[in-house]
Amino acid sequence: MTIRPGLCSVTFRQLDPAAIAALAASAGLKAIEWGGDVHVPPGDAVRAAEVARITADAGLAVASYGSYFRAEHGEDIAPVLDSAEALGADRIRVWAGRIGSADATAAERAATVDALAVAAEQAGSRGISLALEFHGRTLADDAEQTLRVLEEVGSPHLGTYWQPTVSASDAVAVAEYERIADHVSAAHVFSWWPATQRLPLTARDGLWRAFFAAAAAAPVPPRDALLEFVPDDDPAALAAEVAALRAYLT
């Protein structure tokens, strides 16, 4: 399987980029998604370039830029694009608003879709793709709604991530992936159960075996499998989590 094992820097918000890069490299990962909330703030191109250098010096690739762009009316994606360019990221994670699909009014939905379309066009003009965070309390809160957003935006520069829906069974989570697999460029990998309790990856072994089997069978597998969160947010837990992830990828 050609899926690249990586890490979301938000897993260790308490560490600086150099420490995260060293930790990821020593654990055997290949790439990092750098978060825009702490490690690479939007619009700070100097910081982004510095983190790009740190990543390369550690022998790692930049998987993507994990932004907190919410596609709200009047929100400007330009600072996010500037940081992504300086970071060397060809993909940016974005969010489809702040309201769940069942609660959004028609006007709220239209505003978010329009903002995503504008952002995708601007990203594409710089050779960057956008990918939706597959997440509750957004318009992309399940597989069908994610497909609906992608269809309404209608841009070749917008795809999606996948992650297991909180509290969903293994079968439901994998079925959601299979429904959107053609559009998935990366997966956020973590084991939360029964809600947001952070467990070792192997605590949901059935989920991850089934997911990676489905990903391997997809016409275009996700480029990246990015570990996001570890038990107790403990850097010492990363090595075991990486070992489990790499085992699923073999």
Beta strands, then each sheet from edge to edge (+ up, - down):
strand 1: 4-8
strand 2: 31-35
strand 3: 61-66
strand 4: 91-94
strand 5: 129-132
strand 6: 158-162
strand 7: 184-189
strand 8: 191-192
strand 9: 198-199
strand 10: 224-227
sheet 1: 1+ 2+ 3+ 4+ 5+ 6+ 7+ 10+ 1+
sheet 2: 8+ 9-
end
